[in-house]
Amino acid sequence: MTAPYPTKAEMDYRQNGLVLPNEKKNLEILLRDVHQKGFLDIELLYQLKEREGIKRIEKEIQDKLENDDQDNLCECSWSFKRAFERCLKSN
């Protein structure tokens, strides 16, 4: 019998250790989930961090569009594309 492949959340946890979300709302969701389940669900933790990452990239793109910063727009859109693809693959 072979061991199952680790999920993206498990690989992220092994590589980066425990990194909590930054937003208060996400921390509250995580804490409520820990109280309900009795353990830390690293899959939920990973999803909350991914959402925060996408929001941060969206804000960065919006700021660059408002400032009409064409030089950095290509780099920013590439980052957004990668984050968006990761989000689609995880769902």
Secondary structure, 3 states (H helix, E strand, C coil): CCCCCCCHHHHHHHHHCCCCCCCHHHHHHHHHHHHHHCCCCHHHHHHHHHHHHHHHHHHHHHHHHHHCCHHHHHHHHHHHHHHHHHHHHHC
